[in-house]
Amino acid sequence: GSQLSGQVVEILADYNTPVKEGQVVARLYAEQIKARRDAALADLAQAKADLDTKRAQIDKARSSQQRSEAQADDLQAQRDRTQAQLAEAQRNLDRQRELTTRAVGTQTALEQAGTQVDIQKANLVAAEAQIASNKAELEGLKADLALAEAGVKSAEAVILQRQAKL
């Protein structure tokens, strides 16, 4: 039986004619077969290019994740600095209260010290919010990385399919 299908252009053996193994008995129109082969090669090349794109997406996702992790370290340092400034502002407020109690300090200095405490508390809340936002972003980047890695596996499977088709 024939292993290829296509339009027959020449028959080299009649019905019930004895033939030997390897003998050509018919010729097919080769252009259709070549066209299908070229299309399969093109499909394979496209799948390989898609795999390269997906690998680049993994590199980009990893880079974004590293940048976000570095930003997390910076945000932690900012929060620590703000906590230290808050503690200093609180100590200054306590001093001003004591001085005001002894009638040595001024009401203005006490109010300014209280304002500084309030400012540092607000800065601390803002720093905590930025840290929470960064954590959420980092989780999203981890999901992007997992998605990109799955895309690579899918692209590798498509390449195997295209190779088999070729």
N, C-alpha and C positions, 0 to 999 in steps of 0.2 A: 504494500500500500504506500501511497504517497505521504511523505513527511512534510511537504510544503504544499500550499495551495496557491493558485494563481492562474493566469490565463496561459494556456498551452500555445506555444508558437511553432513547435515542431514535434512530431511523433516519429521515433526512430525504430519502433518495433510494432508489428501487427499483433492483433489479438491471437492468443495462444502460441505466439512465437517463443521458442526457448531462448532464454537470456542467461547470461553469466553474472555472477556477483560483481558489482562495481560497474557494470555496463550501463551506459546512458540510454534510457528508453524514451525520454521526452525532455524537451527544453521548455522552461517557463519564461514568460515575459519578465525579465529581471528588474526592470525599472520600478515596478510596484514594490518588489521586495526590498530593493535598495532604498526606496523612499520611506518604507516602514522602518528600516534599519536606521536611516538618518534621523527620522523623527524620534526613535528610541534613544539614539545618542544625544540628541538635543534635550530630551526629557531628563536624561541622566545628568547632563551638564547643568541643567537648571536646578536639579535637586542638590547637586554638589554646591552650587552657588548659594542656594537657600541654607544649606548647612553652614557655610562660612558666615553668612549673615547672622544666623542664630548663635554661633560661637562668639561673634563680636558682641551680640547682645548680652551674653554671659559676662564677657570682660567689662562691658559698660556697667552692668548691674553690680558686679564685684567692686568696681571703682566707686560707684555711688555709695555702696554699703560702707566701704572703708572711709570715705569722706564723712559720712554720717556718724560713724563711730568716733572719728577724730573730733567732730563737732560736739559729740556727747561729752567727751573728755573736757573740752573747752567750756561747755555749759556747766559741768560739775565744778570746775575751777571758779567760774564766775559766781556760782551759788555759794561756794565756800568763802569767797572774798566778800560777798554781800552779807553772809552770816557774821563774819568778823567785823564788818563795818557796823552792823546792827548791834553787836555786843558792845562795841566802842561807843556808839551813840547812846545806848542804854546806860552805860557807866557815866557818861557825861551828863545825861539827864538826872541820874541819881545824885551826882555831885551838885548840880544846879539846884535840885530840890533841897538838899541839905544846906547849901549856902543861903537859899531863900528863907529856909526855916530859921536860920540864925540871923536873918536880916542883913546878910553880907552880900548876897547875890541880887541881881535885878530880875524883875518879872520878864523883861524882854529876853534875857539870856535863858531863862527857864523855858519860855515859849519856843525859842529857837532850838533848844535841845530836844524838846518834845516833837517839833516838826521834823528834825533829823531822824528821830526814832521812827516816826510815821513813814518817812520817805524810804528808809531802809527796809521797813516791813513790806512796803509796796514793792520794792525792788526784789525782795526775797520771793514774794508771791509770783512776780513776773518770771523770775529765774526758774521757779518750780514749774510754771506753765510751759516755758520753753523746753525744759527737760522732758516733760510729758509729751509735748508735741514731737520732739526728736525721737522719743521711744516709739511713738506711733509710726513715724516716718521710717524708722529702721525696720520695724516689722513689715511694713509695706515693701521695702526694698528686699527683705529676705524672701517675701512671696514672689516678687519680680524675678529674683534669682532662681527660685525653684521652678517658676514657669519657664524661664529661659532654658534651664537644664532639661526640662521635659520636652521643650521644643527641639533641642538638639537630638534627643533620643528619637523623637518622631521623624526628624529629617534623616537620621541615619537609617531608619526603617524604610523610608521612601526610597533612599538610594539603593537599598537591597532589592526592593521591588523593581526599580527601574533597571538595575543590572540583570535581574532575572528576565525581564521583558526583552531586554536587548539580546 
